[in-house]
Amino acid sequence: MIRIPVEIRFTLGSKKETAAAKTVAVNDHGALLNCARVFPAGTRLEIENQNNGQIQSGRVLRPPTLTPLGFEIPIAFDKVVPDFWGIAFPSTDWKPAQE
């Protein structure tokens, strides 16, 4: 589990809103976020990584799941962003060492 604080920015009607969240899992394509607020599938968002200030746009992939800690919200970025989370992921052809 990777806990990175993020700010979610979204528009409700004509009003711009924000919500605090933390990541549960991350990758170059998006994240699974934990948030007290629920967002329907397809909702357009901007995510700001609070550790590095980077902002990326995306959307909610499917309906959130309620957990004891809040709603788990799957987010897909509009484009692949390899350095958004500040984590080096293994290359796609990486294989674990043979024992």
PyMOL commands that set and color helices and strands:
alter all, ss='L'
color gray80, all
select strands_A, chain A and resi 5-12+15-27+30-35+44-49+55-60+65-67+70-77
alter strands_A, ss='S'
color yellow, strands_A
deselect
rebuild
show_as cartoon
